[in-house]
Amino acid sequence: MIHITDYIKENTGNSPLFVCGDSLKVLEQIPNDSIDCVVTSPPYYMKREYLGGGIGLEKTYQDYIESLLKITAEVYRVLKLTGSFWLNIGDSYKNKQLLNIPHRMAIRMQDEQKWILRNTVIWDKMKGTMSNSKDSLGSEYEPIFHFVKKKSGYYYDSDAVRKKPREAQVKNGAVVSATGVSGVRYKRKIELSTELTEEQRKNAYKALDQVLDRLQKGELADFRMVIKGANQRVTNGNTTRLSGRAKELEEKGFYFLFYNPKGSMISDVWQIIPEDTQGRKLHFAPYPEDLVKTPIVLTCPENGIVLDPFAGTGTTNYVAAMLNRRSIGVDLSSEYLDMAQERCGIFGYINRGEVERYE
């Protein structure tokens, strides 16, 4: 039987390895700095009783958070310095009060475990849950936190998730950007500005011609030019004490915002409909596949290892294999892992379909 340490050391293709046992105990078997990416969604507090029990059934939400912090501490240890940790947690009510569990958890991870929070993604489910409440709004979103271990230099393939850019064109001999902005318009703004010095005006014309040349050559997809005295909104505010752009505008008289020719980055709001749970006999909260794809292609290199310490029926592992990444899935329920094995069988079986177990 291939054990976790053997799986990590050996290149076994993209077939997932599934391990049955308590997540904390299994994590303790994983070597330091060996995992490229962790994507998981632990059981929510007092929402459902999953097969095998485990986290989520603590007496208080404080105990629940303490249980999760033990897991995230181990995740920090096993994650590579270049790795990423994507954590989805839902919230719960008690005594008609929202407990704010996700953010309590995130803050403690930052303050006590040295995690660096790079983004809070809003998962917009695009449909509300059934609610009979007459004095509170329905819930249609959950947060997904993106944590890293260092401020820069972690693996991040932004080109893999960019939106396809529109292209610049030449109309009537003039270069027009992807959003319809022409050099003629900006030259007129430079001409009419009453706040530019003559030297600033001269430099603005010259810089604009250079940008238009780059645009025509295809080096840029789009741009925006902010000109002093042209009644335009300054990026990040008008105060030079807080905004570097405002300071640049004051000193130079203009600045540019350039758009990547490969397209713009996706935002931190992801509109993904949850999977239909009707007809599912075992697992009540299956992870949507689309929710897992972006974290993996964005922050895990090909042939890298993805870990899900609450694998359930193996969505993270299935998507990882589909994207040519190796993966380890851990769950307390052998029934869920049997389903995960069957689901991922098209990618081959590790240990002939058997599941390694940690009692």
N, C-alpha and C positions, 0 to 999 in steps of 0.2 A: 504493500500500500504506500502511495506517495503521501508524505506528510507535508505540513505547511512549509517548513524550512526547505524541504527538497523542491517543492513546487516553485518557491521564490528563486532558488538558485538555478534550476534547470529551465531551459526554454521548451516548454511543453506545448507550444502552439496557443491558440486562443480558447481552448476548452476550459471552462470554469472549474475551480475546486470548491466543493461545498463541505462545510464542517458543521456538525451538530453539537451544540453545547452552549453554555453560558458565555455571552459575548466577552465579558471581562476575563474569564479564564482562558478563552481562546486567544484573545489579544495578547495575553502574557506569553504565549508561545511564539509570537511573531518577533523576528529580530529587529533591532533598532534601525531606523532610517532605511527601510526596505520597501515601502509602499509609495507609489506615485500619486495616487488620488483616492480619496475616501468620499463616497456618496451614500448617504443613508437618511432614513426617516424612522426614528425610534417610535415605539408605541406611545401614543399620547396619554396624558394623565387622566385616569378614571373614565376613559371613553369606551373601551371594549376589553373583554377578557379573551386574549388570544390563546390558541392551543399552546400548552406548555407553561402558561403563566408568564412570569418574568417581570421586567420593568413596566411601570404604568399602573400598578395596583397598590402602590405605597399608601400609607395612611394619610399623609399630608403631601402637599405639593413641594414643600421644602425637602422632604425625604426623596421625592421623585427627582428633584434637581440634583441632590447629592449623589444619587445613583448614576445619573447621566454624567456628572462631572468626573466620576471614576473612569467611565468609558472614554471621555474626551481627553483625559490625561494620558491614557494608554495610546490613543490615536495620535497624540502629539509625539509620543516616543517613537512609534513605528513609522510615521510619515517622514519621507525624505525632506531635506531642507528646501528642495525645489517643488515640493508637493502642495496640494490643495485639499481642503476639507469642506465639503458642501453638506450642510446640515439643515434639514427641514423638520420643524417642530410646529405642531398645532397648539392652540390655546384651549383652556377649559374654564368653565364657570363653577363657582361654589358660593352658595348663599347669595345668589343673584349678583355676584361680582366677578368680572373678568380677572383672572389671576395674572395675566401678563407673563406667562411662563417663558415663551421664546426669548423675550428681551432680558428677563432676569438671568436666564441661562447664558445668553451671549455676553452680557456685561461681566459676569463672573469668570467666564472663559478668558476674557481680555484682561481683567484685573488680577486674576489668580494663577492663570496658566500660560501667560505670555502669548496667547493667540492674537494675531493681527486680523481685524475684520476689514476686508476689502470692499465688500458689497452686501447689501441686504436686498435680495431679489423679492419682488412681490409676485407670488403665484396667483394670478387672477383666474379663478376656476370657471368664470363666465356663466355660472349658474349657482344660485344659492342653495344652501341646505334647507331641508324642511324644518320650519320653525313655527311654533304656536305662540311665541312670545308676543305680548301686546305692548311691551314697554322697552323693547330694544330692537336694533336693526338686525337683519339677516346677515350671515357671514358668507363672503364669497372669495376670500383670499387667505393665504398662509405665507409666512416669511420663509425664505431659504437663505441661510447665511453662508457666505464664502469666506473661509478663514485660510490664512497662510502662516508660515513660521518666520518669514522675513519680509521686509518692506519692499524689496525689489529683487529681481533675479530668479523668481519662481517661474516654472514653466507656464507659458500663457500664449497660445496660438490664436491671436485675435483675428488673423486672416481667415481662419476656419469658420467663423460665425458672422462675418461681415455681410451686410445687406448689399445686393448688387447695385453698383452705382449707375446713375444716369450719365450720359456722355455730353461733353461740350460740343458745340457746333459752330460753324462759320456761316453767318447770315449777312447777305449784302456786303460781303467783304469785311465784316466786323466779327470778332470772336465773341460768342455768347456762351456763358457758363451753363451747366446742367440745369440750374434753377432759373435760367432766363436773364441773368445779369450780364450786361454788356460793358465793355470798356468805355463806350461813349457816355453812359450814364455817370460813371465814376469820375471821368474827366470833367464833366459838367459840374459835379459836386465840388471838385477841387477848385475849379475856376470861380465858383460862387462863394466859397467859404471866406468869411471876413475875419477869421481868427488865425489863419495860417500866415506865417511870415513868408517873405518871398523865397527864402532858402528852403523852408519846409514845403512850399508849393512846388518848387523845382524838383526836389527830391521825391515828392509824391508822384508827379508825372513819370519820372524815370522808373520808380519802383513798380508802378502800375504797368508800364510797357513791358518790363521784365516778366511780370506775372502773366500777362496776356500771351507772351511768347511761349512760356512754359505750358500754358493751357492749350495752345494750338499744337504743341508737340506731343500732347498726351501725358505730360508729366504730372498734371493736376486734373482732377475731375471737376472741381468747383472751388470757389473762394468767396470770401466776403471782405470788403474793405471798409474800415471805419475811419472817417475823416473828421478832424476837429472842426467844429462849427457847422457841421452838415445835418444837425438835428437827428443823429442816430443814437440808438441805445448802446451804451458802452458795456462790454462784457464784464460781469462781476461787479458792477457798480461804478460810480463816478469818483469815489474817494481814492486818492493816490496812496493813502496809508494802508488800505486793505486790498486794493486791486493793482496788480502789476500791469494790466492792460491800460488802466487809467493813467498810470505813470508814464507808460510808453507813449500814449496819446498826447500827454502834456509836453513831453520832451521832443518827440519826432513830428507830431502833428497828424499822424496816421498809424494804422497797423492793419495787418491782414490776418484773417482766419482761413486756413487751408483745409480742404477736405481730402481725405485719403483717396487716391485713384482706385483703390480696391474696394471702396464702399465704406459706409458708415457702420459703426459698432451697433449691435443690438442694445436695447435699453434694459433697465433693471425691472421691467414689468413684463412678465411672460404670461400670455393668454393661452392656457392649455386646459381643455376639458378633462376632468377626472375620468378614469376608466369606469365603465358601467359595471357595477357590482352584482347586478341581477344574474342569477344563475350560478354564481360562484359559491361553492359549497363550504370552502374552508376559510379563505382569507377575505376579510371585510374591507380592507383598504389597499387594493392593489395600486402600485405606483404607476402613473402614466409613463410610457416609454419615452415620449417626447420631452418629459421633464428631466430625464437622465442624459439625453443625448448631448445637450449643450455643455454641461459641466465636464463631460468626458472628453469631447473633441477639443474643448477649450483649454483644459488643464492637465490632460494626461497624454503623454507621447505615445505613438504607436508602439505596440509590444510592451508598453508599461503595464503596471499592475494596479487594478482598481479593487478596493476593499469596501464591502458593505457589511458592517457588523450586525445589522438587523435585516437580513436578506429577504425574509418572507418567502414569496414564491419566485424569487430570482429575477426580477425585472432589471435591476442594475447589472447583474451578471449576463443576462441575455443581450442587453444593449452593448455592453462592453465587448462581448464576443463578436457581435455584428459589426462593431467598429474596429475590429482587429486589435483589441486589448485583452490581456489576461486578467483574470479576476478571482477573488476569493469571497465566497458568500457564507456568512455565519448566521445560524438561527437556532433557537432553543427547541423548535418544533421539527421533529423528523417528518411529520406529515407535510408541512410546508416545503421542506427540502426535497421530498420525493417528487412533489409537483415541479419544483425548480429543476431538478435533474431531468425530468421528462421534457420540460419546456426547452431546455438547453441541449437536448440530446443531438440535435442536428449539427452541433459543433464538436461532437465526440464526447466520450466519457473519460473522466479521470477515475482511477481505481475501479474500473469496470462498472461504473454506475453506483458503487457503494459510497457511503458518506462516512468520512472520518468523524469519530465521536469523542467528545471530552466530557466525562461525567463530573 
